[in-house]
Amino acid sequence: MKLGNKYFAQIQWQMFLRNVQKRLFCMTKHDFESIWIDYDEIYIKKFNMLYLSFDTLSEHINIHFFLLQHMIDVLESSIRHNSTAIRKLL
């Protein structure tokens, strides 16, 4: 039995969270199959690095979004102020 990627990821995370080095994975279809899976520390480290990279990127996007929103607020305020000043001149 070959273990699919999504099942591999799931069982690796379960082993990581429970601090287990080996786990028996069982699947029932038309017959019962099982396979022993070893914990893959390199896989988890790569996944954690990817998650941390995404988390950092997400944080940067939130900061840039906040700054962009602030710039828009300042521009809208400036437009309102200038519109009022122009109306007074007319």
Residue frames as a rotation matrix with the C-alpha (Angstrom) as fourth column:
MET 1
0.586 0.810 0.000 0.00
0.810 -0.586 0.000 0.00
0.000 0.000 -1.000 0.00
LYS 2
-0.573 -0.697 0.432 1.34
0.682 -0.697 -0.221 3.44
0.455 0.168 0.874 -0.93
LEU 3
-0.037 0.518 -0.854 0.35
0.850 -0.433 -0.299 6.23
-0.525 -0.737 -0.425 1.41
GLY 4
0.354 0.260 0.898 -1.07
0.779 -0.613 -0.129 9.34
0.517 0.746 -0.420 -0.32
ASN 5
-0.545 -0.677 0.495 0.35
0.366 -0.723 -0.586 12.81
0.755 -0.138 0.642 0.39
LYS 6
-0.019 0.589 0.808 -2.61
-0.579 -0.665 0.472 14.06
0.815 -0.459 0.354 2.41
TYR 7
0.896 0.312 -0.316 -2.58
0.031 0.666 0.746 10.96
0.443 -0.678 0.587 4.63
PHE 8
0.083 -0.956 -0.281 1.18
0.819 0.225 -0.527 11.22
0.568 -0.186 0.802 5.03
ALA 9
-0.523 -0.247 0.816 0.91
-0.070 -0.942 -0.330 14.85
0.850 -0.229 0.475 6.13
GLN 10
0.443 0.798 0.409 -1.92
-0.550 -0.119 0.827 14.05
0.708 -0.591 0.386 8.53
ILE 11
0.857 -0.105 -0.504 -0.11
0.378 0.794 0.477 11.18
0.350 -0.599 0.720 10.24
GLN 12
-0.211 -0.974 0.087 3.17
0.686 -0.211 -0.696 13.13
0.696 -0.087 0.713 10.42
TRP 13
-0.336 0.158 0.928 1.40
-0.425 -0.905 0.000 15.98
0.841 -0.394 0.371 12.24
GLN 14
0.776 0.631 0.018 -0.31
-0.335 0.386 0.859 13.53
0.535 -0.673 0.511 14.58
MET 15
0.510 -0.668 -0.542 3.05
0.754 0.651 -0.093 11.97
0.414 -0.361 0.835 15.43
PHE 16
-0.451 -0.680 0.579 4.64
0.334 -0.729 -0.597 15.41
0.828 -0.076 0.556 15.88
LEU 17
-0.006 0.542 0.840 1.90
-0.613 -0.666 0.425 16.63
0.790 -0.512 0.337 18.23
ARG 18
0.908 0.406 0.101 1.91
-0.340 0.575 0.744 13.42
0.244 -0.710 0.660 20.28
ASN 19
0.113 -0.973 0.203 5.71
-0.990 -0.091 0.111 13.01
-0.090 -0.213 -0.973 20.20
VAL 20
0.616 0.162 0.771 5.46
-0.129 0.986 -0.104 9.53
-0.777 -0.036 0.628 18.64
GLN 21
-0.313 -0.870 -0.381 8.19
-0.649 -0.097 0.755 8.04
-0.694 0.483 -0.534 16.43
LYS 22
-0.981 0.036 -0.189 6.19
-0.114 0.682 0.723 5.29
0.155 0.731 -0.665 14.73
ARG 23
-0.323 0.937 0.131 2.52
-0.643 -0.116 -0.757 4.76
-0.695 -0.329 0.640 13.99
LEU 24
-0.765 0.189 0.615 0.40
0.463 0.826 0.321 2.11
-0.447 0.531 -0.720 12.36
PHE 25
-0.543 0.590 -0.598 -1.77
-0.729 -0.684 -0.014 3.51
-0.417 0.429 0.801 9.58
CYS 26
-0.686 0.401 0.607 -4.79
0.414 0.901 -0.128 1.38
-0.599 0.164 -0.784 8.63
MET 27
-0.592 0.538 -0.600 -7.20
-0.768 -0.602 0.218 1.74
-0.244 0.590 0.770 5.74
THR 28
-0.437 0.518 0.735 -10.30
0.288 0.855 -0.432 -0.21
-0.852 0.022 -0.523 4.93
LYS 29
-0.510 0.372 -0.776 -11.60
-0.851 -0.347 0.393 -0.43
-0.123 0.861 0.494 1.40
HIS 30
0.458 0.619 -0.638 -12.69
-0.679 0.707 0.198 -3.75
0.574 0.343 0.744 0.01
ASP 31
0.472 -0.362 -0.804 -10.04
0.589 0.808 -0.018 -5.30
0.655 -0.465 0.595 2.25
PHE 32
0.981 -0.141 -0.133 -8.06
0.036 -0.541 0.840 -4.20
-0.191 -0.829 -0.526 5.29
GLU 33
0.394 -0.901 0.183 -4.58
0.538 0.065 -0.840 -2.78
0.745 0.429 0.511 4.73
SER 34
0.961 -0.163 -0.224 -2.07
0.100 -0.550 0.829 -1.43
-0.259 -0.819 -0.512 7.18
ILE 35
0.376 -0.890 0.259 1.42
0.504 -0.039 -0.863 0.07
0.778 0.455 0.434 6.99
TRP 36
0.416 -0.349 -0.840 3.88
0.816 -0.265 0.514 1.24
-0.402 -0.899 0.174 9.61
ILE 37
0.657 -0.174 0.733 4.86
0.325 -0.812 -0.484 4.90
0.680 0.557 -0.477 9.18
ASP 38
-0.096 -0.760 -0.643 8.05
0.995 -0.077 -0.058 6.35
-0.006 -0.645 0.764 10.65
TYR 39
0.714 0.264 -0.648 8.14
0.389 -0.920 0.053 9.90
-0.583 -0.290 -0.759 11.90
ASP 40
0.173 -0.615 0.769 9.82
0.931 -0.153 -0.331 12.17
0.321 0.774 0.546 9.34
GLU 41
0.212 -0.144 -0.967 11.44
0.698 -0.670 0.253 15.04
-0.684 -0.729 -0.042 11.24
ILE 42
-0.832 -0.554 -0.014 12.78
0.359 -0.559 0.748 16.68
-0.423 0.617 0.664 8.06
TYR 43
-0.446 0.758 0.476 9.27
0.676 -0.063 0.734 16.79
0.586 0.649 -0.484 6.57
ILE 44
0.497 0.661 -0.562 7.88
0.866 -0.342 0.364 18.46
0.049 -0.668 -0.743 9.71
LYS 45
-0.171 -0.639 -0.750 10.76
0.559 -0.689 0.460 20.97
-0.811 -0.341 0.475 9.84
LYS 46
-0.916 -0.139 0.375 10.16
0.399 -0.392 0.829 21.94
0.032 0.909 0.415 6.20
PHE 47
-0.051 0.984 0.171 6.44
0.763 -0.072 0.642 22.26
0.644 0.164 -0.747 6.85
ASN 48
0.419 0.138 -0.897 7.09
0.821 -0.479 0.310 24.41
-0.387 -0.867 -0.314 9.95
MET 49
-0.622 -0.702 -0.347 9.46
0.436 -0.678 0.591 26.64
-0.651 0.216 0.728 7.97
LEU 50
-0.721 0.440 0.536 6.83
0.499 -0.208 0.841 27.03
0.481 0.874 -0.070 5.26
TYR 51
0.328 0.888 -0.323 4.19
0.867 -0.147 0.476 27.86
0.376 -0.436 -0.818 7.88
LEU 52
0.146 -0.344 -0.927 6.46
0.690 -0.636 0.345 30.41
-0.709 -0.690 0.144 9.60
SER 53
-0.878 -0.452 0.156 7.30
0.407 -0.532 0.743 31.97
-0.253 0.715 0.651 6.22
PHE 54
-0.336 0.848 0.410 3.61
0.612 -0.135 0.780 32.26
0.716 0.513 -0.473 5.43
ASP 55
0.448 0.491 -0.747 2.89
0.894 -0.270 0.358 33.65
-0.026 -0.828 -0.559 8.90
THR 56
-0.337 -0.667 -0.664 5.63
0.535 -0.716 0.447 36.28
-0.774 -0.205 0.599 8.46
LEU 57
-0.899 0.058 0.433 4.35
0.386 -0.358 0.850 37.14
0.205 0.932 0.299 4.98
SER 58
0.061 0.998 -0.017 0.82
0.806 -0.039 0.591 37.43
0.589 -0.049 -0.807 6.34
GLU 59
0.275 -0.033 -0.961 2.05
0.810 -0.530 0.250 39.78
-0.518 -0.847 -0.119 9.08
HIS 60
-0.755 -0.612 -0.233 3.83
0.356 -0.682 0.639 41.96
-0.550 0.400 0.733 6.49
ILE 61
-0.625 0.611 0.487 0.71
0.529 -0.127 0.839 42.06
0.574 0.782 -0.244 4.34
ASN 62
0.368 0.788 -0.494 -1.36
0.907 -0.187 0.377 43.15
0.205 -0.587 -0.783 7.35
ILE 63
-0.092 -0.485 -0.869 1.15
0.595 -0.727 0.343 45.93
-0.798 -0.486 0.356 8.15
HIS 64
-0.949 -0.281 0.145 1.17
0.271 -0.491 0.828 47.12
-0.161 0.825 0.542 4.53
PHE 65
-0.244 0.940 0.238 -2.61
0.742 0.023 0.670 46.98
0.625 0.340 -0.703 4.42
PHE 66
0.370 0.335 -0.866 -2.79
0.874 -0.443 0.201 49.11
-0.317 -0.831 -0.457 7.59
LEU 67
-0.488 -0.634 -0.600 -0.35
0.352 -0.772 0.530 51.67
-0.799 0.047 0.600 6.13
LEU 68
-0.874 0.233 0.426 -2.25
0.401 -0.151 0.904 51.75
0.274 0.961 0.038 2.83
GLN 69
0.127 0.980 -0.155 -5.54
0.901 -0.049 0.430 52.27
0.414 -0.194 -0.889 4.69
HIS 70
0.157 -0.160 -0.974 -3.95
0.690 -0.688 0.224 55.12
-0.707 -0.708 0.002 6.66
MET 71
-0.856 -0.508 -0.101 -2.73
0.258 -0.588 0.767 56.75
-0.449 0.630 0.634 3.43
ILE 72
-0.526 0.749 0.403 -6.21
0.625 0.019 0.780 56.47
0.576 0.663 -0.478 1.94
ASP 73
0.356 0.658 -0.664 -7.72
0.934 -0.284 0.219 58.07
-0.045 -0.697 -0.715 5.05
VAL 74
-0.246 -0.542 -0.804 -5.23
0.444 -0.800 0.403 60.95
-0.861 -0.258 0.438 4.85
LEU 75
-0.959 -0.113 0.261 -5.93
0.284 -0.304 0.909 61.45
-0.023 0.946 0.324 1.13
GLU 76
-0.144 0.982 0.122 -9.70
0.825 0.051 0.563 61.42
0.547 0.182 -0.817 1.68
SER 77
0.333 0.205 -0.920 -9.34
0.808 -0.565 0.167 63.97
-0.485 -0.799 -0.354 4.47
SER 78
-0.621 -0.652 -0.435 -7.16
0.285 -0.705 0.650 66.15
-0.730 0.280 0.623 2.25
ILE 79
-0.787 0.400 0.469 -9.67
0.492 -0.050 0.869 65.95
0.371 0.915 -0.158 -0.62
ARG 80
0.251 0.922 -0.295 -12.54
0.935 -0.152 0.320 66.93
0.251 -0.356 -0.900 1.71
HIS 81
0.112 -0.292 -0.950 -10.51
0.595 -0.746 0.299 69.84
-0.796 -0.599 0.090 3.08
ASN 82
-0.865 -0.496 -0.081 -9.50
0.211 -0.505 0.837 71.02
-0.456 0.707 0.541 -0.41
SER 83
-0.469 0.776 0.422 -13.06
0.743 0.088 0.663 70.67
0.478 0.625 -0.618 -1.71
THR 84
0.442 0.616 -0.651 -14.31
0.876 -0.453 0.167 72.86
-0.192 -0.644 -0.740 1.13
ALA 85
-0.225 -0.620 -0.751 -11.59
0.350 -0.771 0.532 75.43
-0.909 -0.144 0.391 0.45
ILE 86
-0.926 -0.091 0.367 -12.41
0.377 -0.157 0.913 75.50
-0.025 0.983 0.180 -3.29
ARG 87
-0.034 0.991 0.130 -16.15
0.919 -0.020 0.393 75.97
0.392 0.133 -0.910 -2.58
LYS 88
0.346 0.111 -0.932 -15.36
0.688 -0.705 0.171 78.95
-0.638 -0.700 -0.320 -0.35
LEU 89
-0.652 -0.669 -0.358 -13.35
0.209 -0.612 0.762 80.53
-0.729 0.422 0.539 -3.16
LEU 90
-0.748 0.450 0.489 -16.19
0.557 0.025 0.830 80.10
0.361 0.893 -0.270 -5.66
